Amino acid sequence: MLNRENAIGLILLVMCAAVALVLLYSIATGTRFQYTGPSWLATALVILFIGASIYGFVSRPGRRWPWQRNEPRDPGQPGR
């Protein structure tokens, strides 16, 4: 489960969980969240995400899902 191919998905999952926790806290307490950190952080995260996406597409251009391979089908195995 925790291999290199799932890294970007796990990073996005952690980021979404952090945002969800902040929003739930904001809803529960009735406060409005205001980010007071460095302004370059959002730009850096966007650049990192776009760069990682491009790297993923360029590094393995011919990759296919296991069920999309051009293998002959065995008529004795249903669902394949």
C-alpha positions in Angstrom: 0.0 0.0 0.0 2.7 2.5 0.9 4.8 2.3 -2.3 6.2 5.0 -4.5 3.4 4.9 -6.9 0.9 6.0 -4.3 2.9 8.8 -2.8 1.1 11.7 -4.6 -2.3 10.2 -3.6 -1.2 10.0 0.0 0.1 13.5 0.0 -3.2 14.8 -1.5 -5.2 12.7 1.1 -3.2 14.3 4.0 -3.7 17.8 2.5 -7.4 17.2 2.1 -7.7 15.9 5.7 -5.9 18.9 7.0 -8.3 21.3 5.2 -11.3 19.2 6.4 -10.1 19.5 10.0 -9.7 23.2 9.7 -13.2 23.6 8.1 -14.8 21.4 10.7 -13.2 23.3 13.5 -14.4 26.6 11.9 -17.9 25.3 11.6 -18.0 23.9 15.2 -16.7 27.0 16.8 -18.4 29.5 14.6 -15.2 31.3 13.8 -13.8 32.3 10.4 -10.4 30.9 9.5 -7.9 33.5 8.3 -4.5 32.3 7.1 -1.7 34.4 8.5 1.3 32.4 7.3 3.7 33.3 4.5 2.1 34.3 1.2 4.6 32.3 -0.8 3.4 28.9 0.6 0.3 28.7 -1.6 2.4 29.4 -4.7 5.0 26.9 -3.7 2.3 24.2 -3.1 0.7 24.9 -6.5 4.1 24.7 -8.3 4.9 21.5 -6.4 1.6 19.9 -7.3 1.8 20.8 -11.0 5.5 19.7 -11.2 4.7 16.4 -9.6 1.8 15.9 -12.0 4.0 16.6 -15.0 6.7 14.4 -13.7 4.2 11.5 -13.2 2.9 11.9 -16.8 6.3 12.2 -18.4 8.2 9.5 -16.4 5.8 6.7 -17.5 4.1 7.7 -20.7 3.0 4.2 -21.8 1.7 2.9 -18.5 -1.7 1.2 -18.6 -4.0 -0.2 -16.0 -3.8 -4.0 -15.6 -7.1 -4.6 -17.2 -6.2 -2.7 -20.3 -3.3 -4.9 -21.4 -3.6 -6.5 -24.8 -3.5 -10.1 -23.5 -5.6 -12.8 -25.0 -8.6 -13.6 -22.9 -9.1 -17.0 -21.4 -12.8 -18.0 -22.0 -12.7 -20.2 -18.9 -12.2 -17.1 -16.6 -15.4 -15.0 -16.3 -15.0 -11.4 -15.5 -11.6 -11.0 -17.1 
